[in-house]
Amino acid sequence: MEQRRTRRFQLQLPLAITRSGAERVTLQGLTQNISSSGVLFTTEIEPALGGPIEYVIVLNRGGPQSVSLRCMGKVLRSDRIGTSPDDESTNYQIAATLERYEFVRGRGASH
C-alpha cells in the first residue's frame, strides 16, 4: 500500500496556470486532489517537466468575496489522458509541487 507524507484532499476546483517556466500563459484546468505539498490537476496543454510553474486555484468562486490561492512550484509529472492519440479532447494530468503560496482576495482572485 502506498504511503504519503501528507494527506490528500479530493477537491475539484477551477485552476488557472499563469506561468510555465519563464513564459506567461493562460491555461485553464481543474484540480483532482490537493495536499500541503502539491496538487494534481488536469489541463489541455502539457507544461515543461521539471520546470517552474505558477498557478491559481479558485477556492470560493460563488461566495460573497472571491478567494484564490496563488501557488508557485515545479512540474513533477505529466501523464497524457484521453481515449486515443487522435482524440482532440486529450488532456494532461499534471502533478506539481506547492512550494510557496499566497491568498488573493477580491478582484485579483478570479482568473
N, C-alpha and C positions, 0 to 999 in steps of 0.2 A: 504494500500500500504506500502511496506517495505521501510524504510528509512535507509540509510547507512551514517556513519560518513565521509567516504572518497569515492571519485569517483573511480569506477572500469573501467578498460580498457580491452576490449575483445581482447586479444592477444594470438595467438597460436605460442609459441616459444619453442624450444628444452630446456629441463631441465634435469639435472643430479643430483640425490641425492648422496652426497658424505659421509654423516654421518647420521646415525639414532640412536639416543640415544648415547651410548658410542662406538658403533660399526662403523667401516669404511665399507662403502658399495659402490657399483657402480650400480645404478639403473637409467634407462632412463625414461623420461616422457615427457609430453607436457603440457604447461600452457593452461588454459582456460580463466582466467582473472587475472589481477594484479591490486592492489591498493597500496597506500603508506604504508598500514599497514599489507598487506598479499597477498597471492597468492592461487589460486585454480588450481590444476593440476591433471593429470591422470598418473598412473604408474601401473606396473604389480604386485607389492608386497606391502602389507599394512604395513606402519611404525607404531610403537607403539604410541597409542593415548596418548596425553599429554606429550610425550617425546620430547627432543630437536631434531632438525633436521638441517642439513646444506645442502644447495642445490645451484646449479649454473645454472643461466639462460643465455643462449647464445643470445646476442642481435643482432649481425650482422655477422653471420657465413660467408656470401658471400662477405663481404666488404673487402677493401684493408688491414685493420688491424682488427683482430677479437677483439671483446669487449664482456666480460661477466660480470654478476653481481653475486658475491658470497654472499649468504644470510644465516643468522642464525635466527632461530625462534623455534617455537614449533608446534606440530601437534594438531590442534583443533578438526578436524572432519575427519572421513573416511567413505565413502559410497561405497559399492560394486556395480559395474555396469557391466552388461553383460546380456545375454539372458536367461541363466539358471545356476543352481548350478554346472552342469556337463560341462559347456562351458569352453573350455581350453583358450579362448581368454578373459576371465574375467579380468577386470582391476578395479582399485580403484580410486575414485575421492577423493582427499585429499585437505583439507583446512589447510593452515599453516600460522602462523604469519610471518611477516618480521620485526624482531626486530633490527638487525644490518646487514649492507651490505657494500661491497667494490667493486669498479670496478677493473676488471682484464683485462689487455691488452696484446696482443701478444700471445705467445706460451701457456701460462698457462690458456688462456681464452677458448680454445676449449676442451670440455670433450666428 
